[in-house]
Amino acid sequence: MNQKSKKWIAILLIFAASAALPGIRAFLVLAGLIGGLYFAFWKKTPQLRNQALGVATIGILAGLVAPSEQTSQTNQVQQELTATQTQLNKTKQELQKAKAEADKAKEDLKKETDKNQKKEQEQAEKKEQEKAEQEKIQKEQAEKQKAEEEQRAQEAEQARNQADQAVQALEQNQILENIGQAQAAVDAVSDPQQKADFQHRIELVRGAIQARQEEANRLAQEQQQAQQQAQAPQTAQYFPNCSAARAAGAAPVYRGNPGYGSHLDRDGDGIGCER
C-alpha cells in the first residue's frame, strides 16, 4: 500500500470514528487520530513518530474511556425513567392497596348492611308474629268473654223464668210451703230490679196468707165459742152452786147465759156468783 492510500484510509477512519463517537469522546478520538497520522506520515524521525503515536494512543483511549454527554443524559433519563417507573409501581401498588381496602370496606359495608337488614327483617317478623299472637289472644278473650256473657245472660234468663214460674205457682197456690221454693228461685235472680219485683210479689202473697190465717183463726175461735155455747145448756141448765160455776170457769154467770140460775143471784141484779 502506497503513502497516498494510507492517507485516505486514515481520513475515512477519522470520519467513521467521528460519526460513531459524538461529543467529547469523538473530539478526543479525532484529535488523537489526527495527531497520530500527522506525526506518523509527516514526521520522518522515529522518535517523533513514537511520540505522535503515544499522544494519539492516549487521545484515543481518553476518548474511548471518557463518558459522553449522551451517555450521561441517557443514564440520567434511564434513572428518571427507573424512578418514574418505581413511583408508578409504588403508586400502582398504593392504588391496588386502596382499591383492595375500598373493596374490603365495600364488602364489609355490604355485610353489615345485609346483617342490619336481616336483623330488621327478623325484628319486623317477630313484631308481626307477636302482633298476630296478641290479636289472636285478644280475639280468643273477646270470644270467651262474649260466650261467658251469653252464658250469664242465658242463666239469668233461665233464673228469671224459674223465679217467675215459682212466684206464679205461689200466687196460684198461696200456701206457706210454696213461699220457700219461690224465695229460693228469686234469690238466684241476678238483676236487682227483677229481683225486687219478684220479692214484692212474694211479700204480697205472704201478707195474703197471713191475713187468711188470721181470719181462719178468728173464725175457728168463734166457731169454738159457738160450739161451747151450744153444748153448755145440754150438759146443765144451771150450776148447782157458785163453786161449780167457778170450777167450770163460768163465774160470774149472767142472766140468759147457760148455767145461770136465780139461786146463784142472791141480790137479783142478773149476775150470779159475782163474789
Buried (B, 14 or more C-beta within 10 A) or exposed (E): EEEEEEEEEBEEEBEEBBEEBEBBBBBBBBBBBBBBBBBBBEBEEEEBBEBBBBBBEBBBEBBEEBEBEEEEEEEEEEEEEEEEEEEEEEEEEEEEEEEEEEEEEEEEEEEEEEEEEEEEEEEEEEEEEEEEEEEEEEEEEEEEEEEEEEEEEEEBEEBBEBBBEBBEBBBEEBEEEBBEBBBEBBEBBEEEEBBEBBBEBBEBBBEEBEEEEEEEEEEEEEEEEEEEEEEBEEEBEBBEBBEBBBEBEBBBBBBEBBBBBEEBBEEEEEBBBBE
